[in-house]
Amino acid sequence: MGFQEHLEGKRVSSFTISQNGNTVFEKTYSKRNISISIFTVIALLLAAIFIYHSYFGQQFSVCNTKSCLQSSVSLINCMNETVDPCEDFYEFACGMFETNYPYYSDTNENSWITIMSLKIKHRVKKFLDKENEINEPNAVHKTRKFYQACLNSTEDQVSKNYDPLRDVWGKVGLNTDYLNDSVPLEIETILARLKLYFNLDMFFEINVDDDPRNSSSHSLLIIDQIWESNKYKIRNKMKTNKVDIDDSLPKFTEYFNFLVDKLLNRDQPYLRKLKVEDLTNTTNELVEFEDKFSQVQRNAFSFKNEIPEVVTLGEFQNFTDTVGEKFKFNWTLYLKELTRNIQPKVYEILLSGNANSYELLVSNRDYLNDVFKLLSQTPTIIIKMSILTKLLTILDSHFPSGEKLNSKYCVSLTSEIFGMVTGYSMIDTLDNSSKAALTEMTDNIKWALRKMVNEASWMDNETKNATLQKLANTKTFFGYPDNYDKIINNLLENLTVTDNHIENILSISLFSMANNWKHLTEDRNWENQTWDVTPDEVNAYCYNSMNAFFMPAAILQAPLFKNGIQALNYGATGSTIGHELSHNYDNTGRLYNELGNVAQWWSNRSYEEYTKRTSCLISHYNDIEVVSHNKSVRIITIHFWIGHKHYFSKKLESLSEEQGERFHQEIKEVEKRYKHQWNDGRLLLVFK
């Protein structure tokens, strides 16, 4: 007899094993089997349809959301469909941008950034014009009060409103008697008072910066090159007038007294049309000095300087004494005048016998070398005249009159001084789902960066592991701080705002210095740290000392974000995230470890390989001919900037004087806007 077994339950046809061992299959066709087969086929078809629509259907479906429609309009308005994309893709994709989005600003730049910035300014103005609400932070109410005081000052130019300015002018102690030979220069005291009362830096800048050895908590004073633009010379192309100092001094004195009187007595009628730049033009030697000083500033852009160096006060004093043999600047006296009232703990150190061991940061020593050489070669009377001229220049910009003093000016001034508070106008522009999308995007880009690091042939394992560790610890900040109300209330807690605009301007200078310089003796609280680029600024930045990058709410708006389609979001915002992440490993970022401190955390071999590749990049781009709008231009030098620190370039001797002036002005305008705020990198190509 044969051995028979049924395996229908296992979806196998029944079979019989005969006595001779052969297998005989027996096909069965029961109704139950037929039903199961039919249902199986239907299930497979349904699964196939579901997979198709879930994957392929989703991939090619048309997005009709509001965000997608807005993105479509933006793209179409940029495209020039009359151009063959295979011939000129850029013109095809962007050819109609300038036509459909004409220049809306006073600058020569026209871009989405410009357009978005103008929208944000309008938003900020509406925010400042609003009535105060009970649930708003007190800092917002103080900011609106400052704004209203500014607006009221445009309508009421009464002399008594300028009493605070006259009082401060008296404290500074500058008048034409200062030009007498019998009056000492006293430059340390004068420069300290100008910094305190007017936040005016002259010949060099002094501020507070992170200690690169322990940047997470400790700060030091930093002496740096001055970035303020010499705008009058560049604007008017001043030429020497061949008038000697003895002959020109009376005219300088006359002009100076007139301008001071005009500044301090606003309710007096003045028919004479005299400007601050006319003051400089009175004196041949003064014009020549300003020319030389501008050249020192231009030369500074060709100096290589990476991380500020830590020096003692005694070492720095020896340096400037050696450089300026005929010009002695007492740094201890200068710092004591600065710190006496705003930083008493530092003042006590300077009074003690340990003053020479007090540590400072020095950035761009080459610039300081040239400045003190120039001052050493300049007559005292010219230095005095330069100080008086620069003082009037800054006061003319701080306290304008006439058409300059309007609502547009007041909005800009309020944003400049209270940027962290005007950024509160963006508080409702980024919801939790947007932040979650940004976090996911960042994680994906970090994954791609990890992959690149692992595949980099020039990095050894030691450097790869350290790089991946730093990447894992990189912090991200999107939109605005989580504890925004607390931050801005703490920021302005000790500031008194009055109805007198002039009084407000003067008090804010002292307040800001005291607020920033407190970190010289107090550890930073990073959880309650203000943002260097405020939430209402269309920008992003990397903060090496925190191993973090920030993307304010203003840049996280359409058409750079919230586009409805992830490909567009990744192309705009994603590329910015990748850009900021890359700063952790550029010429500056690679010097900071995962804690934000300057340390040797790359191997020597990886450092050498990195240097080879950056040198190759420079060599590749130098002297490349570029054709744009039927014009052929040649790149004669490439500059790389991070913040206001310059890292590599060719010398500018190949530029004409006019080209050099233009290049210098462009850089300084950028730095004027972002100085001590923007730690971002950029490539600058100079054409001829």
C-alpha positions as CSV (number, residue, x, y, z in Angstrom):
1,M,0.0,0.0,0.0
2,G,1.1,3.4,-0.7
3,F,1.9,6.1,1.8
4,Q,-0.3,9.2,1.3
5,E,-0.1,12.7,2.9
6,H,-2.0,15.8,2.2
7,L,-0.4,19.3,2.6
8,E,-3.1,21.5,1.3
9,G,-2.9,23.6,4.4
10,K,0.6,24.5,3.3
11,R,-0.5,25.6,-0.2
12,V,1.1,22.5,-1.7
13,S,-1.0,20.2,-3.9
14,S,-1.6,16.7,-2.5
15,F,0.7,13.9,-3.5
16,T,1.2,10.2,-3.1
17,I,4.4,8.2,-2.5
18,S,4.0,4.8,-4.1
19,Q,5.7,1.6,-3.0
20,N,8.4,2.0,-5.6
21,G,9.2,5.5,-4.3
22,N,7.9,7.5,-7.2
23,T,5.9,10.6,-6.4
24,V,2.5,11.1,-8.0
25,F,0.9,14.6,-7.8
26,E,-2.8,14.8,-7.6
27,K,-4.4,18.1,-8.4
28,T,-7.5,19.0,-6.5
29,Y,-10.0,21.6,-7.5
30,S,-12.3,22.1,-4.6
31,K,-14.5,25.3,-4.4
32,R,-12.6,26.3,-1.3
33,N,-9.3,26.2,-3.2
34,I,-10.7,28.2,-6.1
35,S,-12.1,30.9,-3.7
36,I,-8.7,31.2,-1.9
37,S,-6.9,31.6,-5.2
38,I,-9.3,34.4,-6.4
39,F,-9.0,36.3,-3.1
40,T,-5.3,36.0,-3.3
41,V,-5.1,37.5,-6.8
42,I,-7.4,40.3,-5.7
43,A,-5.3,41.0,-2.6
44,L,-2.2,41.2,-4.7
45,L,-3.8,43.6,-7.2
46,L,-5.0,45.8,-4.4
47,A,-1.5,45.8,-2.8
48,A,0.0,46.7,-6.2
49,I,-2.4,49.5,-6.7
50,F,-1.8,50.8,-3.2
51,I,2.0,50.7,-3.6
52,Y,1.8,52.4,-7.0
53,H,-0.3,55.3,-5.6
54,S,1.6,55.5,-2.4
55,Y,5.0,55.8,-4.1
56,F,4.7,56.6,-7.8
57,G,1.4,58.4,-7.5
58,Q,2.7,60.6,-4.6
59,Q,5.9,61.3,-6.5
60,F,4.0,62.7,-9.5
61,S,1.0,64.2,-7.8
62,V,0.2,68.0,-8.2
63,C,0.5,70.0,-5.1
64,N,-2.3,72.6,-4.9
65,T,-1.6,74.0,-1.4
66,K,-1.2,77.7,-0.9
67,S,2.5,77.3,-0.3
68,C,2.9,75.3,-3.5
69,L,1.0,77.9,-5.5
70,Q,3.1,80.7,-4.1
71,S,6.2,78.9,-5.0
72,S,5.0,78.2,-8.5
73,V,4.3,81.9,-9.1
74,S,7.7,82.9,-7.7
75,L,9.5,80.4,-10.0
76,I,7.5,81.4,-13.1
77,N,8.1,85.1,-12.5
78,C,11.9,84.4,-12.5
79,M,11.9,82.3,-15.7
80,N,12.7,83.5,-19.2
81,E,10.9,80.9,-21.2
82,T,12.0,82.4,-24.5
83,V,15.5,81.1,-23.8
84,D,16.6,77.5,-24.6
85,P,17.7,76.0,-21.2
86,C,20.3,73.9,-23.1
87,E,21.9,77.1,-24.4
88,D,21.8,79.3,-21.2
89,F,20.2,77.6,-18.3
90,Y,20.8,80.5,-15.9
91,E,19.0,83.0,-18.2
92,F,16.2,80.5,-18.6
93,A,15.8,80.0,-14.9
94,C,16.4,83.6,-13.7
95,G,16.2,85.9,-16.7
96,M,13.0,87.7,-15.7
97,F,13.9,88.2,-12.0
98,E,15.0,91.8,-12.4
99,T,12.1,92.6,-14.6
100,N,9.4,91.2,-12.3
101,Y,11.2,92.1,-9.1
102,P,12.7,95.6,-9.7
103,Y,15.0,97.4,-7.2
104,Y,13.0,98.2,-4.1
105,S,15.9,99.4,-2.0
106,D,18.5,102.1,-1.9
107,T,21.3,99.5,-2.5
108,N,22.5,98.2,-5.8
109,E,21.6,94.6,-4.7
110,N,18.4,93.0,-5.8
111,S,17.7,89.6,-4.5
112,W,15.2,87.6,-2.5
113,I,17.2,88.6,0.6
114,T,16.6,92.3,-0.2
115,I,12.9,91.7,-0.9
116,M,12.4,89.7,2.3
117,S,14.3,92.3,4.3
118,L,12.0,95.0,3.1
119,K,9.0,93.0,4.1
120,I,10.5,92.4,7.5
121,K,11.1,96.1,8.0
122,H,7.5,96.8,7.2
123,R,6.5,94.1,9.8
124,V,8.8,95.7,12.4
125,K,7.3,99.2,11.8
126,K,3.8,97.8,12.3
127,F,5.0,96.1,15.5
128,L,6.5,99.4,16.8
129,D,3.4,101.4,15.9
130,K,1.1,99.0,17.9
131,E,-0.3,99.9,21.2
132,N,1.2,98.1,24.2
133,E,-0.5,94.9,25.3
134,I,-0.6,93.6,28.9
135,N,0.8,90.2,28.1
136,E,3.9,91.5,26.2
137,P,7.4,91.6,27.8
138,N,8.2,94.9,29.4
139,A,11.2,95.1,27.1
140,V,8.8,95.6,24.2
141,H,7.2,98.5,25.9
142,K,10.6,100.2,26.6
143,T,11.5,99.7,22.9
144,R,8.3,101.3,21.7
145,K,8.8,104.2,24.1
146,F,12.3,104.8,22.5
147,Y,10.8,104.7,19.1
148,Q,8.1,107.2,19.9
149,A,10.6,109.5,21.5
150,C,12.6,109.4,18.3
151,L,9.4,110.2,16.2
152,N,8.5,113.1,18.5
153,S,12.0,114.5,18.2
154,T,11.5,114.8,14.4
155,E,8.7,117.2,15.0
156,D,10.1,119.1,18.0
157,Q,13.6,120.3,17.4
158,V,13.6,122.5,20.6
159,S,17.0,123.5,22.0
160,K,16.2,122.4,25.5
161,N,15.9,118.8,24.3
162,Y,19.6,119.0,23.5
163,D,20.6,119.8,27.1
164,P,21.8,116.2,27.7
165,L,24.1,116.4,24.6
166,R,25.5,119.8,25.8
167,D,26.2,118.2,29.2
168,V,28.1,115.3,27.7
169,W,29.9,117.6,25.4
170,G,31.2,119.4,28.4
171,K,32.3,116.1,30.0
172,V,34.3,115.1,27.0
173,G,35.9,118.5,27.1
174,L,36.6,119.1,23.4
175,N,36.6,122.6,21.9
176,T,38.9,124.7,19.8
177,D,41.0,125.4,22.8
178,Y,42.1,121.8,22.4
179,L,44.0,122.9,19.2
180,N,46.4,125.2,21.2
181,D,49.9,124.0,21.6
182,S,49.7,124.6,25.3
183,V,46.9,122.0,25.7
184,P,48.3,118.4,26.0
185,L,47.0,115.7,23.6
186,E,45.7,113.5,26.5
187,I,44.6,111.0,23.9
188,E,44.0,108.1,26.3
189,T,41.5,110.1,28.3
190,I,39.9,111.7,25.2
191,L,39.5,108.3,23.3
192,A,38.1,106.6,26.5
193,R,35.5,109.3,26.9
194,L,34.5,109.2,23.3
195,K,34.0,105.4,23.6
196,L,32.0,105.7,26.8
197,Y,29.7,108.5,25.8
198,F,29.3,108.1,22.1
199,N,30.5,104.5,21.4
200,L,33.1,106.1,19.1
201,D,36.2,104.1,18.2
202,M,39.1,106.0,16.8
203,F,42.3,104.5,15.2
204,F,41.4,101.1,16.7
205,E,38.4,99.3,18.2
206,I,38.0,97.9,21.7
207,N,35.3,95.4,22.6
208,V,34.7,92.2,24.4
209,D,35.2,88.8,22.8
210,D,35.3,85.1,23.8
211,D,38.5,83.8,25.3
212,P,39.6,81.3,22.7
213,R,41.0,79.0,25.4
214,N,37.8,78.8,27.3
215,S,35.2,80.5,25.1
216,S,32.2,78.7,26.6
217,S,32.4,80.9,29.7
218,H,35.2,83.4,29.7
219,S,35.6,86.7,27.9
220,L,38.4,89.2,27.3
221,L,38.9,92.7,26.0
222,I,40.0,92.7,22.4
223,I,41.9,95.4,20.5
224,D,41.2,95.2,16.8
225,Q,41.4,97.2,13.6
226,I,38.8,99.9,13.1
227,W,36.1,99.1,10.5
228,E,34.3,102.3,10.4
229,S,34.1,103.7,6.9
230,N,35.9,106.9,6.0
231,K,32.8,107.7,4.0
232,Y,33.4,111.4,3.4
233,K,36.7,110.9,1.6
234,I,35.4,108.1,-0.6
235,R,32.2,110.0,-1.4
236,N,33.7,113.3,-2.4
237,K,37.2,112.3,-3.6
238,M,38.8,115.0,-1.5
239,K,42.0,116.4,-2.9
240,T,44.8,118.3,-1.2
241,N,44.2,122.0,-1.3
242,K,47.8,123.1,-0.9
243,V,47.1,125.2,2.2
244,D,49.6,125.0,5.0
245,I,48.5,124.2,8.5
246,D,49.3,127.7,9.9
247,D,47.1,129.3,7.2
248,S,44.3,126.7,7.4
249,L,44.0,126.5,11.2
250,P,41.8,129.7,11.5
251,K,39.4,128.3,8.9
252,F,39.3,124.9,10.6
253,T,38.5,126.6,13.9
254,E,35.8,128.7,12.3
255,Y,34.1,125.7,10.6
256,F,34.4,123.6,13.8
257,N,32.8,126.2,16.0
258,F,30.0,126.7,13.5
259,L,29.2,123.0,13.2
260,V,29.3,122.5,17.0
261,D,26.9,125.4,17.4
262,K,24.6,124.0,14.7
263,L,24.7,120.6,16.5
264,L,24.0,121.8,20.0
265,N,21.5,124.6,19.2
266,R,18.9,123.2,16.9
267,D,16.3,125.9,17.2
268,Q,18.6,128.5,15.7
269,P,18.3,129.4,11.9
270,Y,21.4,128.6,9.9
271,L,21.6,129.7,6.4
272,R,25.2,128.6,5.8
273,K,25.5,125.2,4.0
274,L,28.5,123.7,5.7
275,K,29.1,120.0,6.2
276,V,31.5,117.9,8.2
277,E,33.6,116.9,5.2
278,D,34.2,120.6,4.5
279,L,36.1,120.6,7.9
280,T,38.6,118.0,6.6
281,N,39.1,119.8,3.4
282,T,40.3,123.0,5.1
283,T,43.8,121.5,5.8
284,N,46.3,120.0,3.4
285,E,48.0,117.9,6.1
286,L,44.7,116.6,7.5
287,V,43.6,115.4,4.1
288,E,47.0,113.7,3.6
289,F,46.7,112.0,7.1
290,E,43.2,110.7,6.3
291,D,44.5,109.4,3.0
292,K,47.2,107.5,4.7
293,F,44.9,106.2,7.4
294,S,42.5,104.9,4.7
295,Q,45.4,103.2,3.0
296,V,46.3,101.5,6.3
297,Q,42.7,100.2,6.5
298,R,42.9,99.0,2.9
299,N,46.2,97.2,3.5
300,A,44.7,95.4,6.5
301,F,42.4,93.4,4.2
302,S,45.5,91.7,2.8
303,F,46.8,90.6,6.1
304,K,46.4,87.0,7.2
305,N,44.9,86.7,10.7
306,E,43.1,83.8,12.1
307,I,42.5,83.6,15.9
308,P,43.1,86.6,18.1
309,E,46.3,86.2,20.2
310,V,46.2,86.4,24.0
311,V,48.8,88.9,25.4
312,T,49.4,90.6,28.7
313,L,48.8,94.3,29.1
314,G,52.6,94.7,29.7
315,E,53.5,92.8,26.5
316,F,51.0,94.9,24.4
317,Q,52.4,98.1,25.9
318,N,55.9,97.2,24.9
319,F,54.7,96.4,21.4
320,T,53.0,99.8,20.8
321,D,55.9,101.6,22.5
322,T,58.4,100.0,20.2
323,V,56.3,100.6,17.0
324,G,55.4,104.3,17.8
325,E,58.7,105.6,19.1
326,K,57.4,109.3,19.1
327,F,53.8,108.4,20.0
328,K,53.3,106.9,23.4
329,F,49.9,105.5,24.3
330,N,49.4,104.5,28.0
331,W,47.1,101.5,27.8
332,T,46.7,101.2,31.5
333,L,45.5,104.8,31.8
334,Y,43.1,104.3,28.9
335,L,41.6,101.1,30.3
336,K,41.2,102.7,33.8
337,E,39.3,105.6,32.3
338,L,37.0,103.1,30.5
339,T,36.4,100.7,33.4
340,R,36.2,103.1,36.4
341,N,32.4,103.2,36.4
342,I,31.2,100.4,34.1
343,Q,33.5,97.5,35.3
344,P,34.9,98.3,38.8
345,K,36.4,94.8,39.3
346,V,38.7,95.3,36.2
347,Y,39.4,98.8,37.4
348,E,40.7,97.4,40.7
349,I,43.0,95.0,38.9
350,L,44.4,97.9,36.9
351,L,45.0,99.9,40.1
352,S,46.9,97.1,41.7
353,G,50.4,96.0,41.0
354,N,49.1,93.2,38.7
355,A,48.0,95.5,35.8
356,N,50.8,94.4,33.5
357,S,49.7,90.8,33.8
358,Y,46.1,91.5,32.9
359,E,45.3,89.6,29.7
360,L,43.9,91.0,26.5
361,L,43.1,89.7,23.0
362,V,44.9,91.3,20.0
363,S,43.6,90.9,16.5
364,N,45.4,92.0,13.4
365,R,48.7,93.1,15.0
366,D,50.0,94.2,11.5
367,Y,47.2,96.8,11.3
368,L,48.0,98.1,14.8
369,N,51.7,98.2,13.8
370,D,50.9,100.4,10.8
371,V,48.5,102.7,12.8
372,F,50.9,103.4,15.6
373,K,53.7,104.1,13.0
374,L,51.5,106.6,11.3
375,L,50.5,108.3,14.5
376,S,54.2,108.4,15.5
377,Q,54.9,110.2,12.2
378,T,52.0,112.7,12.4
379,P,52.2,116.1,14.1
380,T,50.1,116.4,17.3
381,I,48.0,119.2,15.9
382,I,46.9,117.0,13.0
383,I,45.9,114.2,15.4
384,K,43.9,116.6,17.4
385,M,42.1,117.9,14.2
386,S,41.4,114.4,13.1
387,I,39.8,113.6,16.5
388,L,37.6,116.6,16.4
389,T,36.5,115.9,12.8
390,K,35.7,112.2,13.6
391,L,33.7,113.3,16.6
392,L,31.5,115.6,14.6
393,T,31.2,112.9,11.9
394,I,29.7,110.4,14.4
395,L,27.5,113.0,16.1
396,D,26.2,114.1,12.7
397,S,25.1,110.6,12.0
398,H,23.7,109.9,15.5
399,F,21.8,113.2,15.7
400,P,20.6,114.1,12.2
401,S,18.3,116.9,11.5
402,G,15.9,118.0,8.7
403,E,14.8,115.4,6.2
404,K,17.1,112.7,7.6
405,L,15.2,112.6,10.8
406,N,11.9,110.8,9.8
407,S,10.0,107.6,10.6
408,K,12.2,105.5,8.4
409,Y,15.2,106.7,10.3
410,C,13.6,106.0,13.6
411,V,12.6,102.4,12.6
412,S,16.2,101.7,11.5
413,L,17.7,103.2,14.6
414,T,15.4,101.3,16.9
415,S,16.2,98.1,15.1
416,E,19.9,98.8,15.2
417,I,19.9,99.4,19.0
418,F,17.0,97.1,20.1
419,G,17.4,94.4,17.5
420,M,16.7,91.6,19.9
421,V,13.4,93.2,20.9
422,T,12.3,94.2,17.4
423,G,12.9,90.6,16.5
424,Y,10.0,89.8,18.9
425,S,7.8,90.8,16.0
426,M,8.6,87.4,14.5
427,I,7.3,85.5,17.5
428,D,4.3,83.9,15.6
429,T,6.0,83.1,12.3
430,L,7.4,79.6,13.1
431,D,5.2,76.9,14.6
432,N,6.3,73.6,16.1
433,S,5.7,71.7,12.9
434,S,8.1,74.0,11.0
435,K,10.8,73.6,13.7
436,A,10.3,69.8,13.6
437,A,10.8,70.0,9.8
438,L,14.0,72.0,10.2
439,T,15.3,69.6,12.8
440,E,14.6,66.7,10.4
441,M,16.3,68.5,7.6
442,T,19.3,69.2,9.7
443,D,19.6,65.6,10.8
444,N,19.5,64.5,7.1
445,I,22.2,67.0,6.1
446,K,24.3,65.9,9.1
447,W,24.0,62.3,7.9
448,A,25.2,63.4,4.4
449,L,28.1,65.3,6.1
450,R,29.0,62.2,8.1
451,K,29.1,60.2,5.0
452,M,31.4,62.7,3.3
453,V,33.7,62.7,6.3
454,N,33.9,58.9,6.4
455,E,34.6,58.8,2.6
456,A,37.3,61.6,2.7
457,S,40.6,60.0,1.6
458,W,42.7,62.8,2.9
459,M,41.6,62.6,6.5
460,D,43.1,60.0,8.8
461,N,40.9,58.1,11.3
462,E,41.9,60.2,14.3
463,T,40.7,63.4,12.6
464,K,37.6,61.7,11.2
465,N,36.6,60.5,14.7
466,A,37.1,64.0,16.2
467,T,35.2,65.6,13.3
468,L,32.3,63.3,13.7
469,Q,32.3,63.9,17.5
470,K,32.1,67.7,16.9
471,L,29.3,67.3,14.4
472,A,27.3,65.2,16.8
473,N,27.7,68.0,19.4
474,T,26.8,70.9,17.1
475,K,23.9,72.8,18.4
476,T,21.2,74.4,16.3
477,F,18.9,77.4,17.0
478,F,15.9,78.1,14.7
479,G,13.6,81.1,14.6
480,Y,14.0,82.7,18.0
481,P,15.0,81.7,21.6
482,D,12.6,79.4,23.5
483,N,12.8,81.7,26.5
484,Y,12.5,84.8,24.4
485,D,10.5,86.9,27.0
486,K,13.0,86.2,29.8
487,I,16.0,87.0,27.6
488,I,14.8,90.5,26.4
489,N,13.5,91.4,29.8
490,N,16.8,90.6,31.4
491,L,18.6,92.4,28.6
492,L,16.8,95.8,29.2
493,E,16.1,95.4,32.9
494,N,18.4,98.2,34.0
495,L,17.8,100.5,31.1
496,T,15.7,103.6,31.7
497,V,14.0,105.0,28.6
498,T,12.7,108.6,28.7
499,D,10.7,110.9,26.4
500,N,13.9,112.7,25.4
501,H,15.4,111.1,22.4
502,I,18.8,112.7,22.9
503,E,19.0,111.5,26.5
504,N,18.1,108.0,25.4
505,I,20.8,107.8,22.8
506,L,23.5,109.0,25.2
507,S,22.4,106.7,28.1
508,I,22.2,103.6,25.8
509,S,25.9,103.9,24.9
510,L,26.9,103.6,28.5
511,F,24.3,100.9,29.2
512,S,25.4,98.8,26.3
513,M,29.1,98.9,27.3
514,A,28.3,98.0,30.9
515,N,26.1,95.2,29.8
516,N,28.7,93.7,27.4
517,W,31.7,94.3,29.6
518,K,30.1,92.5,32.6
519,H,31.2,89.2,31.0
520,L,34.8,90.2,31.7
521,T,34.2,89.1,35.3
522,E,31.0,86.9,35.0
523,D,30.5,83.6,33.2
524,R,28.2,83.7,30.3
525,N,24.8,82.0,30.7
526,W,24.4,80.5,27.3
527,E,20.8,79.5,27.9
528,N,19.9,83.1,28.2
529,Q,22.3,84.4,25.6
530,T,21.1,87.1,23.1
531,W,21.5,86.2,19.4
532,D,24.2,88.0,17.5
533,V,21.9,88.0,14.4
534,T,18.5,89.0,15.6
535,P,15.3,87.1,14.7
536,D,14.2,89.9,12.4
537,E,17.3,89.8,10.2
538,V,17.4,87.8,7.0
539,N,20.7,86.0,7.7
540,A,22.2,83.0,9.3
541,Y,25.5,82.6,11.2
542,C,27.8,80.1,12.7
543,Y,29.1,80.7,16.2
544,N,32.4,78.8,16.6
545,S,32.7,79.5,20.3
546,M,29.4,77.7,20.9
547,N,29.9,75.0,18.2
548,A,26.4,76.2,17.0
549,F,24.7,77.8,14.2
550,F,21.6,80.1,14.2
551,M,18.9,80.6,11.6
552,P,16.6,83.5,12.6
553,A,12.9,83.5,11.8
554,A,13.3,86.2,9.2
555,I,15.3,83.9,6.8
556,L,12.8,81.0,7.4
557,Q,10.1,82.6,5.3
558,A,9.0,82.0,1.7
559,P,10.6,81.8,-0.8
560,L,13.5,80.4,1.1
561,F,11.4,78.2,3.4
562,K,7.7,77.1,3.7
563,N,7.6,76.3,0.0
564,G,5.3,73.4,0.2
565,I,7.7,71.1,-1.7
566,Q,10.6,69.6,0.2
567,A,12.9,69.8,-2.8
568,L,12.6,73.6,-2.8
569,N,13.1,73.8,1.0
570,Y,16.2,71.7,0.8
571,G,17.5,73.7,-2.1
572,A,17.1,77.0,-0.3
573,T,17.1,76.5,3.5
574,G,18.9,73.2,3.3
575,S,21.8,74.7,1.4
576,T,22.1,77.4,4.1
577,I,22.1,74.8,6.8
578,G,24.9,72.9,5.0
579,H,26.7,76.1,4.5
580,E,26.6,77.0,8.2
581,L,27.6,73.5,9.2
582,S,30.6,73.6,6.9
583,H,31.9,76.7,8.8
584,N,32.8,74.3,11.7
585,Y,35.5,72.9,9.4
586,D,36.7,75.9,7.4
587,N,39.9,77.9,8.0
588,T,38.6,79.1,11.3
589,G,36.1,76.5,12.4
590,R,38.6,73.7,12.2
591,L,40.6,75.5,14.9
592,Y,37.8,75.1,17.4
593,N,37.1,71.8,19.1
594,E,33.7,70.3,20.0
595,L,33.5,72.5,23.1
596,G,34.2,75.7,21.2
597,N,37.7,76.2,22.4
598,V,40.8,76.7,20.2
599,A,42.8,73.5,20.5
600,Q,44.8,71.1,18.3
601,W,42.2,68.5,17.5
602,W,43.2,67.6,14.0
603,S,46.3,65.5,13.2
604,N,49.3,67.3,11.6
605,R,48.8,65.1,8.5
606,S,45.2,66.1,8.0
607,Y,46.1,69.7,8.6
608,E,48.7,69.6,5.8
609,E,46.3,67.9,3.4
610,Y,43.6,70.5,4.2
611,T,46.1,73.3,3.4
612,K,47.1,71.7,0.1
613,R,43.5,71.7,-1.0
614,T,42.7,75.3,0.1
615,S,45.8,76.5,-1.8
616,C,44.6,74.5,-4.9
617,L,41.3,76.3,-4.7
618,I,42.9,79.7,-4.7
619,S,45.2,78.8,-7.6
620,H,42.3,77.5,-9.6
621,Y,40.2,80.6,-9.3
622,N,42.9,83.2,-9.8
623,D,43.0,84.7,-13.3
624,I,39.9,82.8,-14.5
625,E,38.0,84.7,-17.2
626,V,34.3,85.0,-16.6
627,V,31.8,86.1,-19.3
628,S,28.6,87.7,-18.0
629,H,26.0,89.8,-19.9
630,N,28.3,89.8,-22.9
631,K,31.2,91.3,-20.9
632,S,34.4,89.5,-20.2
633,V,35.9,90.0,-16.7
634,R,38.9,88.4,-15.1
635,I,39.2,87.4,-11.5
636,I,42.4,89.0,-10.3
637,T,42.2,88.0,-6.7
638,I,40.1,85.9,-4.4
639,H,39.3,86.8,-0.8
640,F,37.9,84.6,1.9
641,W,36.3,86.2,4.9
642,I,34.8,84.9,8.1
643,G,33.1,87.6,10.0
644,H,35.4,90.5,9.9
645,K,38.5,88.4,9.8
646,H,40.4,87.9,6.6
647,Y,42.1,84.6,5.8
648,F,43.6,84.6,2.4
649,S,44.0,86.8,-0.6
650,K,46.4,88.1,-3.2
651,K,47.7,91.7,-2.7
652,L,45.6,94.5,-4.1
653,E,48.4,96.3,-6.0
654,S,47.0,95.2,-9.3
655,L,43.9,97.2,-8.6
656,S,43.7,100.8,-9.7
657,E,43.2,103.4,-6.9
658,E,39.6,103.8,-7.8
659,Q,39.0,100.1,-7.9
660,G,40.7,99.7,-4.6
661,E,38.6,102.4,-3.0
662,R,35.4,100.8,-4.3
663,F,36.5,97.3,-3.1
664,H,37.4,98.7,0.3
665,Q,34.1,100.6,0.7
666,E,32.1,97.5,-0.2
667,I,33.9,95.4,2.4
668,K,33.6,98.1,5.1
669,E,29.9,98.6,4.5
670,V,29.4,94.9,5.1
671,E,31.5,94.9,8.2
672,K,29.8,98.1,9.5
673,R,26.5,96.3,9.4
674,Y,27.7,93.0,10.9
675,K,30.8,93.9,13.0
676,H,31.0,91.8,16.2
677,Q,27.8,90.1,15.1
678,W,28.4,88.0,12.0
679,N,30.7,85.1,12.2
680,D,30.0,83.9,8.7
681,G,32.3,83.1,5.8
682,R,32.2,84.3,2.3
683,L,34.2,84.3,-0.9
684,L,34.8,87.6,-2.5
685,L,35.9,87.8,-6.1
686,V,37.4,91.0,-7.4
687,F,37.1,91.7,-11.1
688,K,38.9,94.0,-13.6
